[in-house]
């Protein structure tokens, strides 16, 4: 049996849907978005380093309050009172107590896509499921969630929108490149790469494959959307962009990237086209009107350098 089970991937790539489906199995317990590795790494701790007693109170400030509220107070107390140095892995497990009564435990944190090496070094027998999605669909979904909270809105051609898609394409490409490099350094089979499009069009096949890898029997009831309605983590989510979680998996979502305007597709192709192709996504070579091209290119000529600097700074802050 391969444990823990980690679901990783860029935001809006289907990580929540996959975690919810897996978490519907009676023998799987998936914690939702603790982002503990990010907290430990951005706080400056190395995977081989130690965390001293006097540093633990300040470390807790780096942990998401939403997650910390789910950790039993006695576990936090034990974490703070643990005598002597504590390893990176010990700190992680104190703040992410292993669930009892299940065969497979794990977590889903999108930020973990940048810490694939760390996950493997802590848990060499773990299964990492790296879900990828057409970057056009990823960024359209993120735009709709961030700006409009709507499943239908079409991005407007504005300075804000152009810079949003450029920055997201740069970040997506940098993340995909980092993840691909990390995966290439690990033993074959450590990471299972899954396309979102395959998940929504062949859900039973893909989920059953993950179950086989973890060593548990696939349960058809995992695909029952009513099993997802009772999850506290999903009940706490608000907004239109998450309501699909409690509905049957919709195969048409595999084509959602086609809803992106040509100008936005042009921007994404410019900054993420190469990495997209390496993941099996060939972005169309669109041809917006001359006026639109000039407007977009002018905006990018003004903002490209500063956007790249911001993305590089953000990636560096993650201490990857």
N, C-alpha and C positions, 0 to 999 in steps of 0.2 A: 504493500500500500504506500502511495506517495503522499506525504503530508509534510508541511502545510500546503494549502492550495491558494495561490495568489492570482488575482485577476488584475492585470495592468493594461494601460492604454491611454492615449491622449484623451482629454476631456471631450465629451459628446461623441465618443466612438462606440458606445454601446456597453461600456463597463457596468453601468447600473443595471441594465436589462439582464446581462449575463449573470451578474451576482445574484439578482433576485431569482432567476430561474434555478441556479445552483442551490441557493439557500432554501428553496422549496423542498429539497430532498430531506427526508427524515434523518439521514445520517451525515448531513453536511451543515456546518454552522459557519456562515461567512459574516465577519464584522464589516461594517460599512464606513469607509473613509476615515480611519483614524489618522492617516498621514503621519505615523510615528517616525518612519525612517526619515522623512523630510525634516521633521522637528529635530531629530538627533543630529542629522548632518548639517543643517543650517545653523544649529547651535554650536557647531565646530567640532563635534566628536567624530573620530575616525573609527572605522569598523574594527580595527585591532586595538583601539585605545580603551582606557578605563575612565569611569565616571566617579569622581570622588564624592564623599558624603557632603562636603560643603558646597558642591556644585548642583546638587539635585533639586533644591528648591527653585533655583533660577532656571533649570532645565524645564521644569513644569510650566513655566511661563511660555515656552516655545510650543507646547502641546496645545492643540485646538481645544478651547473650552468645551465645545460641543462633545468631543470625544472624552475629555477628562471627566465630564459629568457622568459618563457611563461606567467609569472604573469604580469598583467598590471602594468606599473610603478606607477600609482596612488594608486594601492592596496599596493604596497611595501611602498610607502610614508605614507599611512594610518597606516600600520603596525608599522613603525618606530615612528610615531608621536602619536600613541594611548596613551592617558593619563593614568597614573597609571599602576598598575599591570595588566597583561593579563593572562587569564587561558590557560592551555595547549590546550583545544579545540578551544578557540578563535584564538590562534596562528596558529593552523592547518587550520582553515577556512579562515583566512586572506591570507595565502599562498597557499590555494587551493580554490579559489573563486568558489562558487556553480554556475554551468552553468544555464542560464535562458532559458526558452522556452521548457524545457523537463520535463517529469513526474518523471523520475528516473535518478539520478546522482550517480557517484561513481568513484572508481579508481582501478587500478591494479598496485600493487607493490609487487614483489615476497618477499621482506623483511618483508612485513606485516604478513607473516605466523608466525613470531616470536612475533607479537603484537596483537594476537587475543583477548586477555583480554582487552587491551587498546581500541581496536575498539568497543568492546561491551560496555565498560563503557562510552565511548563518545556517542555512538549511539545504545541504547538498542533495537531499532526497526530495525536496519540494517539487511541486509541479507549478510552473508559471504559465499562465494562459495570457498571451499578448494579443489583444483584439485590436485590429486595425480597420480603418474605414476610409472610403473615398474622401480625400481632404476637402473636396467641394461640399460634400454633405456635412462633414464635421464643422466647417466654418459657417455654413448657412444655419445649422442648428444652434451653434453658439451665438451667432448674431441675433437670431430670433429670441433666444433665452435672455441674452444680456440687454437688448435694447427694446424689444417689443412684447416679449412673453406671448408669442403667437406662433401657431404652427403654419400659418399661410403667408405672412408678410413677406414682401419682396424687398430686398435692400435697395435703398435709394442711392443715387449717384451723388455723393457729397464728399467733402474733404474728410469728415469723420469716418465715413464708411470705407473709403479707399484706404485710409491709414489703418483701420481695423483689420481689413482683409490682408493687407501687406504684412503687418506685424504678426498676425496669426499664422500666415503662411511661412514666414521666417521661423517662428517658434516651432511650428509643426515639423518643418523640415529638419531643424536642429535636433529635435526630440527623436524623430524617426532615425536619423543618422546615428545618434548616440545609442539608441536601443539596438539597432542592427549591428553596430560594432561590438557591443557587449555580448549579444547573443552569439556572434561568431567566435567569441573567445571561450564559450562554455561548452561542456560536453554535449554531443548531439542528443536531442531528446529532452534536454533540460527545460526548454521553452517550447510550448505548443503555440504556433501562430494561427490565429483564427480571423477570417474576414467577417466583418459585420454583415456583409451582404449574404454570405453563406449561412450565418446564424439565423437571419430572418427568413431565408428561403428554404433552408433545410434544417430547421431547428432540431427536430428529433435526432437526426444523424449526427449533428455537431455536438449536441449535449451528451448523447450516448457515448461519443468518442472520448469526451472529457471524463465521463464516469469510468470508462474502461481504464484510462490512464491512472486514475486515482485508486482503482481497485475496488470500486463499489458497483453495485448493480443499478442500472438505469431504471428510473421509475417514471412511467408515463405521466403520472400526476404532477411531475415537475413543470409540465407545460400548461397546467391549468391556471389561468390568470387569477382565479379566486384565491389561490394559494399565496399570491403576492399582495392581495389587498390587506391582509392582516399584519403585514410587517410594519412595525413601529417606525422604522427609518423611512419607509415610503409614505406612511400616513402623515409624517411631519413635513413632507415636501408639498409645496404649493405651486400653483401656476399651471398654465396650459401645457408647457413643454414636458411635463412629467406625467400627464394623465394617461398617456399611452401605456405606461407600465402596468396598469391594472386592466388592460384590454388584451385580447389575443394578439400574438405576434403577427404583425402586418408585413407581408412579403413586399408590398409596394414601397416600403421604406428603403429598399435596396436601391431604388432609382431616385431618391430625394435630391441627390446632387445635381440632377438635370434641371432643377428649379432655379438654379443660381443664374443671375444675369450674366451675359457674355463678358461685360467689363470686369466683373468680380472673378470670373473664371480665368480671364487673362492675367489678372494680378496673381492669383494662386499658382497658375502655371509658370509664371516668371520665377517665383521664389521657391516653389515646392515641386515643380514638375519632375525633376530628376529623382528625388527621393520617392515620389509617388510611383514612378515607373518601376523602381526597384522593389516596391511592395505589390506590384501587379496592377497599378492603376495608370492607364494612359489617358491623360487629360486632353480633351479636344482642343485643337488649335482654332480658337474662335476668331471671328473677324468683326468686331464692333465697328460702328460708323467712324469716319475720320474725326468728327468732332469729339466723340466719346474717347477715342484713343488719345487725342491731343490733351484732353482734360485730365485723363488718368495719368498720362506720362508726365504732365506738368506737375501734378501733385506729388508723384513719386520722385521726380527730380528734386523737389524741395525737401521732402521728408525722409527719403530712403536712408540716408546716412544716420540721422538721429534715431530712426526706428531700429536699425541694425544695432546701434550702440545700446539701446534700451534692452533689446532681446539678449544680447551678449551679457549684459550686466545681470539680467534676471537669471540666466542659466548659470552664471558664475556664482550667484548668491546661493544657489542650491547645492554648491560644493560637490558637483558631480565629477 
